[in-house]
Amino acid sequence: MTETERPVGQTNEDVHTSSETFQPERVICVPIDGSKDSDYAVQWTIDHLINPEKDQIILLNVRPFPFSSSLAYGPAAAYADFAADNAVEENNRNASHKLLLQVAKSIKDKGVHVRAIALRGDARDELVYKISQINPTLAVVGNRGLGQIARAFLGSVSDHLVHHLKCPVLVTRHQ
């Protein structure tokens, strides 16, 4: 998928904006997932990069598609529990929004302009697409510290962003 192709089923929900009239000099995108590594990326960005009077952080969180019934087709689709999928989707949506609002509030409390966006789908594709749309000054991502073998099997979001975004990408590593 290229950065200009819209991912299938993308949901783009603005969850928080600190100021509608603020025009930042620099925009820094920080994908978050609630892990200590993404928390560290947010804190590192605030401590080392942000000028609260001129810059804006845009938080991005990608929630997955419900898994069970999305794979059902043909005769198996008759037995799929789509109501359960809706409940899972609603729980995922609520968790994503809660995370974004919580982190956005902590950033705003430090006097930094912040915007929070919830996305839905594959994290790698959604982040490349949305960050490319935003065209930020920089993207800052956390790194889980996967070894080569785990990264080959599981894939690394940070590695994918480094190779597919046109903007500079800074990868932080929590010790």
KAGIBEL-V624492 format. One record per backbone hydrogen bond with DSSP energy under -1.0 kcal/mol. NH is the residue of the N-H (numbers start at 1). CO is the residue of the C=O. E is the energy in kcal/mol with one decimal. If there is no record, write none. Layout:
# KAGIBEL-V624492
NH;CO;E / NH;CO;E
This chain:
# KAGIBEL-V624492
5;2;-1.0 / 10;7;-1.3 / 13;118;-2.7 / 15;116;-3.0 / 16;116;-1.5 / 18;114;-2.3 / 25;54;-3.4 / 26;54;-1.0 / 28;56;-2.7 / 29;138;-2.2 / 30;58;-2.8 / 32;60;-3.3 / 39;35;-2.3 / 40;36;-2.1 / 41;37;-1.7 / 42;38;-2.1 / 43;39;-2.5 / 44;40;-3.1 / 45;41;-2.0 / 46;42;-2.2 / 47;43;-2.8 / 48;44;-2.4 / 49;45;-2.2 / 50;45;-1.8 / 54;51;-1.8 / 55;51;-2.7 / 56;26;-1.9 / 57;113;-2.5 / 58;28;-2.6 / 59;115;-3.0 / 60;30;-1.5 / 61;117;-2.0 / 63;119;-2.7 / 71;68;-1.1 / 72;69;-1.2 / 76;73;-1.1 / 77;74;-1.3 / 78;75;-1.2 / 79;76;-1.4 / 82;80;-1.2 / 85;81;-1.5 / 86;82;-2.2 / 87;83;-1.9 / 88;84;-2.6 / 89;85;-3.0 / 90;86;-2.4 / 91;87;-2.4 / 92;88;-2.8 / 93;89;-2.8 / 94;90;-2.6 / 95;91;-2.5 / 96;92;-2.4 / 97;93;-2.7 / 98;94;-2.6 / 99;95;-2.4 / 100;96;-2.5 / 101;97;-2.8 / 102;98;-2.4 / 103;99;-2.5 / 104;100;-2.6 / 105;101;-2.3 / 106;102;-1.8 / 107;103;-1.9 / 108;104;-2.9 / 109;105;-2.5 / 110;107;-1.2 / 111;108;-2.1 / 112;107;-1.6 / 115;57;-2.1 / 116;16;-3.0 / 117;59;-2.5 / 118;13;-3.0 / 119;61;-3.3 / 121;63;-2.8 / 126;122;-2.8 / 127;123;-2.4 / 128;124;-2.1 / 129;125;-2.4 / 130;126;-2.8 / 131;127;-2.6 / 132;128;-1.9 / 133;129;-1.8 / 134;130;-2.4 / 135;131;-2.2 / 137;27;-2.2 / 138;27;-1.4 / 139;168;-2.1 / 140;29;-2.9 / 141;170;-2.5 / 151;147;-2.6 / 152;148;-1.9 / 153;149;-1.9 / 154;150;-3.4 / 155;151;-1.6 / 160;156;-2.3 / 161;157;-2.6 / 162;158;-2.4 / 163;159;-1.7 / 164;160;-1.4 / 165;161;-2.2 / 170;139;-3.0 / 172;141;-2.9
